[in-house]
Amino acid sequence: MRNKQTIVAIVPAAGVGSRMQHNAPKQYIQLAGKTILEHTLTKLSQLPQLQTIVVALSDTDPYFDELPLTDARIVRSSGGKERADSVLNSLLFLAPNPPDWVLVHDAARPLVDLADIERLISECLSANEGGILATKVKDTIKRGDTHSKQTVPRDDLWQALTPQFFKYNELKDALQNALQSEVAITDEASAIEWVNKPVKLIAGRSDNIKITTPEDLALAGFLLNKQQNESAV
């Protein structure tokens, strides 16, 4: 690595989380005494290599400014209708002083392991190409609607996680081009894949779950307690 690379984190958090059946967006639901978003930002705050942590929020979000956040690197930007819009808005927000790389992480993944993030960053910087945390698919996968029509071979199937880590300019250009072409973008990697750029797969812990449903919240509480006990040993 020639020079020290600048890295900024982006946390898209403008969604309403309707599947949680809760009166507040899911990132503001309490988990072990803190909101989910606080847990996630606290985790990212432990990464000294991050220059800034940009949280993409709805302009009408009334909750964020009430959070007791102490990391001065955390700033707010305007979110968008979809995740890809929020990420692109954050990239454009950073345009006056762009970083070399961006680390995009789901607001609702508070259980991500710091060692996994460190490995993702290190391996991508060494290879000079973007990548994502992912886990190998373990279950048998079926294709069908109301009935199974096919069993899908899983040897080369991975479940995409976050963070996802890409060069700033590559991700900005890929997202802009994909959105202008009305391509369905489900994560940052799908935009990079669309412009035929490489995406490294870095194996991460399977307990890096995304909290989407009430059942996930109960599981996250159990896993958070387990992780805290592990780190205390």
C-alpha positions in Angstrom: 0.0 0.0 0.0 1.6 3.2 -1.2 0.0 5.8 1.1 -2.3 5.5 4.0 -5.8 5.0 2.6 -8.6 7.1 3.9 -11.8 5.2 4.9 -15.3 6.4 5.7 -18.2 4.3 6.9 -21.7 4.8 5.7 -24.7 3.5 7.6 -28.0 3.6 5.7 -30.7 4.1 8.3 -33.6 5.9 6.6 -35.9 2.9 6.4 -39.0 2.4 8.5 -38.7 -1.3 9.2 -42.4 -2.2 8.7 -41.8 -5.9 9.3 -40.9 -5.2 12.9 -44.5 -4.2 13.7 -43.2 -1.4 15.9 -44.2 2.3 16.2 -40.6 3.5 15.6 -38.2 2.5 12.8 -36.4 -0.8 13.7 -33.0 0.9 14.2 -34.5 2.7 17.3 -35.9 -0.4 19.0 -34.3 -1.2 22.3 -31.9 -4.1 22.6 -30.2 -4.7 25.9 -30.7 -1.1 27.1 -29.6 0.7 23.9 -31.2 1.2 20.5 -30.1 -1.1 17.7 -28.5 1.8 15.9 -26.5 2.8 19.1 -25.1 -0.7 19.3 -24.1 -0.6 15.6 -22.5 2.8 15.8 -20.7 1.9 19.0 -19.2 -1.1 17.2 -18.0 1.0 14.2 -16.6 3.6 16.6 -14.1 1.0 17.8 -12.4 1.2 14.4 -9.7 3.8 14.6 -9.1 3.7 10.8 -12.4 5.3 10.0 -12.2 9.0 9.3 -15.9 9.7 9.4 -19.1 7.6 10.1 -21.9 8.9 7.9 -25.5 7.9 9.0 -28.0 8.3 6.2 -31.4 9.3 7.8 -34.8 10.5 6.7 -34.9 14.3 6.9 -37.9 14.0 9.2 -36.2 11.5 11.6 -36.9 12.8 15.1 -35.0 10.2 17.0 -31.3 10.3 16.0 -30.4 13.7 17.6 -31.7 12.3 20.9 -29.2 9.4 21.0 -26.3 9.8 23.5 -23.5 9.4 20.9 -20.1 10.6 21.9 -17.9 9.9 18.8 -17.3 13.2 17.0 -16.7 11.3 13.7 -20.4 10.5 13.5 -22.3 12.8 11.1 -25.8 12.9 9.6 -26.7 12.9 5.9 -30.0 12.8 4.0 -31.3 9.3 3.2 -33.3 8.3 0.2 -36.3 6.2 -0.8 -34.3 3.0 -1.1 -31.0 1.7 0.4 -29.1 2.4 -2.8 -30.4 6.0 -2.8 -29.3 6.5 0.8 -25.8 5.2 0.1 -25.5 7.3 -3.1 -26.7 10.4 -1.2 -24.0 9.8 1.4 -21.4 9.4 -1.2 -22.4 12.7 -2.8 -22.4 14.3 0.7 -18.7 13.2 0.9 -17.8 14.4 -2.6 -16.2 17.7 -1.5 -13.5 15.7 0.4 -13.9 12.1 -0.8 -12.2 9.2 0.9 -10.3 6.5 -0.9 -12.6 3.7 0.4 -16.1 3.4 1.9 -17.3 0.8 4.3 -21.1 0.4 4.1 -22.8 -1.4 7.0 -26.5 -2.1 7.8 -27.9 -0.1 10.7 -29.7 -3.3 11.8 -26.5 -5.5 12.1 -25.2 -4.6 15.6 -23.6 -8.1 16.1 -20.9 -7.8 13.5 -17.5 -9.0 14.7 -14.7 -6.3 14.7 -12.1 -8.9 13.7 -14.2 -9.7 10.6 -14.3 -6.0 9.7 -10.6 -5.7 10.2 -10.0 -8.7 8.0 -12.3 -7.4 5.3 -10.5 -4.1 5.2 -7.0 -5.7 5.3 -7.6 -8.2 2.5 -9.3 -5.7 0.2 -6.6 -3.1 0.7 -3.9 -5.8 0.0 -5.7 -7.0 -3.1 -6.6 -3.4 -4.1 -10.2 -4.5 -4.9 -13.5 -4.3 -3.1 -15.2 -7.1 -1.2 -17.9 -8.1 1.3 -18.4 -10.2 4.3 -20.4 -13.3 3.5 -21.1 -16.8 4.8 -21.4 -20.0 2.9 -25.0 -21.3 2.5 -25.4 -24.3 4.8 -29.1 -25.2 4.3 -30.6 -27.0 1.3 -32.0 -24.4 -1.0 -35.2 -24.9 -3.0 -36.6 -23.0 -6.0 -40.3 -22.8 -6.4 -43.5 -20.8 -5.5 -46.1 -22.9 -3.7 -44.3 -26.1 -4.4 -40.6 -27.0 -4.7 -39.5 -27.3 -8.3 -35.8 -27.7 -7.9 -33.1 -28.2 -5.4 -30.3 -25.6 -6.0 -26.7 -26.8 -5.7 -25.2 -24.7 -2.9 -21.4 -25.4 -3.4 -20.8 -21.9 -4.7 -23.7 -20.1 -2.9 -22.9 -17.4 -0.3 -25.2 -15.3 1.9 -24.1 -11.6 1.6 -23.6 -9.7 4.8 -22.2 -6.3 5.7 -20.0 -4.4 5.9 -19.3 -4.1 2.2 -16.1 -2.3 1.3 -15.3 -0.6 -2.0 -13.3 2.2 -3.5 -15.2 5.5 -3.2 -15.2 6.4 -6.9 -16.0 2.9 -8.1 -19.0 2.6 -5.9 -20.3 6.1 -6.6 -20.0 5.6 -10.3 -21.5 2.1 -10.2 -24.5 3.3 -8.1 -25.2 6.3 -10.3 -25.0 4.3 -13.5 -27.2 1.4 -12.1 -29.8 3.7 -10.7 -30.0 5.8 -13.9 -30.4 2.5 -15.8 -33.2 1.4 -13.4 -31.3 -1.7 -12.4 -32.5 -3.4 -9.2 -29.7 -2.8 -6.6 -30.1 -4.9 -3.5 -26.6 -4.2 -2.0 -23.5 -2.3 -2.9 -21.9 -5.5 -4.4 -24.7 -5.8 -6.9 -23.9 -2.4 -8.3 -20.2 -3.3 -8.5 -21.0 -6.6 -10.2 -23.2 -4.8 -12.7 -20.2 -2.8 -13.9 -18.1 -6.0 -14.0 -15.7 -5.1 -11.2 -14.4 -7.7 -8.8 -16.0 -8.4 -5.4 -14.0 -10.4 -3.0 -15.9 -12.8 -0.7 -14.5 -12.7 2.9 -15.9 -15.3 5.2 -17.5 -13.8 8.3 -19.3 -15.1 11.4 -22.8 -16.4 10.9 -24.1 -14.6 14.0 -23.8 -11.3 12.1 -27.6 -11.3 11.6 -29.8 -8.5 10.3 -32.6 -7.7 12.6 -35.7 -7.6 10.5 -38.5 -9.3 12.3 -39.6 -9.6 16.0 -38.0 -13.1 16.1 -34.7 -11.7 15.0 -34.8 -9.2 17.9 -35.2 -12.1 20.4 -32.3 -14.0 18.7 -30.1 -10.8 18.7 -30.6 -10.4 22.4 -29.4 -13.9 23.0 -26.4 -13.6 20.6 -25.4 -10.2 22.1 -25.3 -11.7 25.6 -23.3 -14.6 24.3 -20.8 -12.3 22.5 -20.4 -10.1 25.6 -19.7 -13.2 27.7 -17.1 -14.4 25.1 -15.3 -11.0 25.2 -15.3 -11.0 29.0 -13.4 -14.3 29.2 
